[in-house]
Amino acid sequence: MNKKITVTLPLLPDLQEFIPYLEDIWDRKWVTNNGFYHKELEKKLAEYLGVEYISLFTNGTLPLITALQALEIKGEVITTPYSFVATTHSLLWNGIKPVFVDIDPKTCNLDPEKIEAAITPATTAIMPVHCYGIPCDVEKIQAIAEKHNLKVIYDAAHTFGVKIGGKSILEYGDMATLSFHATKVYNTLEGGALVVRSAEMKQKIDFLKNFGFAGETTVLAPGINSKMDEVRAAYGLLNLKQVDKAIEARKVVSDLYREGLKDVKGIRILAEPQGVRNNYSYFPIFIDEKEFGMSRDALYFKLQEDNIFGRRYFYPLISTFSMYKDLESARPENIPVATRIAEEVLCLPIYYGLENQEVERIIDLIKKR
């Protein structure tokens, strides 16, 4: 039997190196609520990511929810239907109406040329996603936001370590969120972060993620409990030591796919962004059924027969789910590119530890189909 290959595997720190950290946590007897390792990880992440203010969370969804609360966003928010559901769910949790705008097929990101047509008097913000780690057109989005006095919150779950011209992608917009889920380039098992622009806003965020407490007897706002614990913070410090090596390994896999699949008729690969420090978080391909001679779903299940498990990411569109499908902006005719792309996309396995011969096997199976 061929070895099972999944779409990703978690980057894990060395277990023997982790044990002394756990012993120290046990000795300190401080396991959550802004402990030693939590503070150290915030400091090290800020340095690595090239940002000034970062606040750790227990997962990647709660920073989205908290960012909206902290910026007092109401009414309508323009966003993408082509993302993980957490992006849009964060709006519903805050009583905000999502307005879907179509995507650019070259990047799978929110198409800035279509944003202004969706703005109404009720629009208060734009929530784009840097899909697959490819930066949005941040300059155009910012210009639109300034013209219409809108906030911009970037869902940057895929963009750990990504830079444009040497500048962190997390520096764009009013806030940016990260996910440290086990499937991401960098993980803390579960976890996330919110990047903000001032010490005052970080303090507000830190209050909000701790029930709104600003002291032993003072509650300033209806916050929630979304703090990262000491065990995951220590795990994250160890993973930070090896994330660059993991990104380099992902680049090797990405390069092999690009070379091996570049001439396969009916397969489209996204262009690698220029002037960008990529993190190779995903490797999506897009299947033209007529040219390829097989549908995306047929290939997806065919690969599974050979123990290769890709992912149709993102499929189905957020806009097709029951809580969103009745929105005017969710109609397929209003988001035709996203609708088509969702039927074509297949993310191939990519992770630290994936062997070259395993990548070659996947390429050969796709060619033979």
Salt bridges, closest charged atoms under 4 A:
GLU17 OE2 - LYS241 NZ 3.31
ASP24 OD2 - ARG28 NE 2.70
GLU42 OE2 - HIS38 NE2 3.91
GLU42 OE1 - LYS202 NZ 3.09
GLU42 OE2 - LYS209 NZ 3.73
GLU72 OE2 - LYS204 NZ 4.00
GLU76 OE2 - LYS97 NZ 3.96
ASP102 OD2 - LYS114 NZ 3.77
ASP111 OD2 - LYS114 NZ 3.83
GLU113 OE2 - LYS140 NZ 2.87
GLU116 OE2 - LYS147 NZ 3.09
GLU116 OE2 - HIS148 NE2 2.60
GLU171 OE2 - ARG197 NH1 3.70
GLU190 OE2 - HIS181 NE2 3.80
ASP206 OD2 - LYS202 NZ 2.97
ASP206 OD1 - LYS209 NZ 3.67
ASP229 OD2 - ARG232 NE 2.82
ASP244 OD1 - ARG277 NH2 3.02
ASP255 OD2 - LYS251 NZ 2.81
GLU259 OE2 - LYS262 NZ 3.14
GLU272 OE1 - ARG258 NE 3.65
ASP297 OD1 - ARG296 NE 2.64
ASP297 OD1 - ARG312 NH1 3.21
GLU305 OE1 - LYS302 NZ 3.85
ASP326 OD1 - LYS325 NZ 3.56
GLU328 OE1 - ARG331 NH2 3.50
GLU343 OE1 - ARG296 NH2 3.99
GLU344 OE1 - ARG340 NH1 3.36
GLU358 OE2 - LYS3 NZ 3.02
